[in-house]
Amino acid sequence: MLNVGERSVARAREVIDRGVPELQQAVERGHVSVSAAADVASKPVEEQRQIVARGEREILEAAKAIRAERAEARREERLANLAEISRGNGPRRLPPLYPC
């Protein structure tokens, strides 16, 4: 209806539900994107306040670091899953080769 994606609305809800008032105000003023604020809102309240107090650049840097941490965690999880799959696969037997 407003031409806004469902994920954007969910991120805005995260900022409203878990973000400190200072972070919410930064979004309302247009100083910080909703997605960056949602990343920062995942941190504990005191840490959010410290990040916001240091300014817009710090909020963006913190959001970038949070995304990198999450990406690394997902990567580690994928590697662990691949290792588990590899353990389940025994040595492969190839069919015998027949000359043509």
Stockholm file with secondary structure:
# STOCKHOLM 1.0

chainA/1-100         MLNVGERSVARAREVIDRGVPELQQAVERGHVSVSAAADVASKPVEEQRQIVARGEREILEAAKAIRAERAEARREERLANLAEISRGNGPRRLPPLYPC
#=GR chainA/1-100 SS CCSCCHHHHHHHHHHHHHSCHHHHHHHHTTSSCHHHHHHHHTSCHHHHHHHHHTCHHHHHHHHHHHHHHHHHHHHHHHHHHHHHHHHHSCCCCCCCCCCC
#=GC SS_cons         CCSCCHHHHHHHHHHHHHSCHHHHHHHHTTSSCHHHHHHHHTSCHHHHHHHHHTCHHHHHHHHHHHHHHHHHHHHHHHHHHHHHHHHHSCCCCCCCCCCC
//
